[in-house]
Amino acid sequence: MNKSITIKNLDKNLVDRLKFEAKKQGVDISVYIVTLLKKSLGFQKKSRQEDDKNDLSQQAGTWTQKEYEDFLKNISPFNKIDDELWQ
């Protein structure tokens, strides 16, 4: 049997964001909140996209030596200063 709970004292910004995210995912706000709770408590695995931290930490240590050397080679032009631009 499923239970219901009431959550009090939610500020408007939080409610608006929950509604926005639920709509973006095409689900009812209750479904969205239950999904958030399950994921945050470890009852449901997060997708790889949700684990992204908006940084490159998942890439750290994954390059081969050749990929690293190629990367350094490809960004080397950005280390050159154009003296004409600074006159």
N, C-alpha and C positions, 0 to 999 in steps of 0.2 A: 504494500500500500504506500503510495506516494504521500509525503507530508508537505504542508505549506508553511512558510514563515513570513513574517512581516518585518521589514527592515525600516527603522525610523531614522529620522534626522539626516537624510541624504540631501546634500546641497544641490542646487539647480545645475551647476556645471557638471557634476558627476552624472546626474540623471540624463542631461542632454547628451553627454558623451556616450553613455550606455545605449541610449536610443539610436544615436548616429551609427555606432559600431554594429548594433544589431541589424539596423536597416541595410548597412553596407554588406553584411553577410547574408541578408535575405531571410532572417529568422526573427521570431517574436522575441521581445526583450527578455521574457522569462527564460526562454530556451538559451539565449545568449548568456544570461547571468549564471544559470546552472552549469553551462559549459565552462565559463570562467572559473567557477568554484571547483569543479571537478579537476580541471587542469592545474590550478594552483595548489590543490591538495594531493595531487599525484594519482587521482583516480582515472585520469584520461591523459594519454601521452600527447605532448605538444607536437605540432608539425614542425618540420625543419624551418619553415618560413617564420613561424612564431618564435623560434629560438634565436633567430637572427638578432644581433645586438646593434645593428646599424653601424658596425665597424668591421674591421678586417680580422678580428680575433680568430674566426673559424679558419682563416687561411694561414695563420701563423704555423710555420713548421711543415707546410705541405708542399713547398716547392722543391724541385730537384736542384742540384747545384747548377746545372745548365740553365734552368728556368730563372734562377736567381741572377746568374751572370748576364743572361739576355735582358732581364729587367733593368739591371744597372746600365747596360749598354744603351737601352732604349730611352732611359730618362736622362742620360748624360747631357744632351743638348740643353736641358733645363738648368743645368748648373753653370752655363756660360753666361757671362754678363756682356751685353751689347753696349760697348762704351759710347757709341753714338747716341743712344737713348738717354744717357746720363750727362750729356754736355749742355 
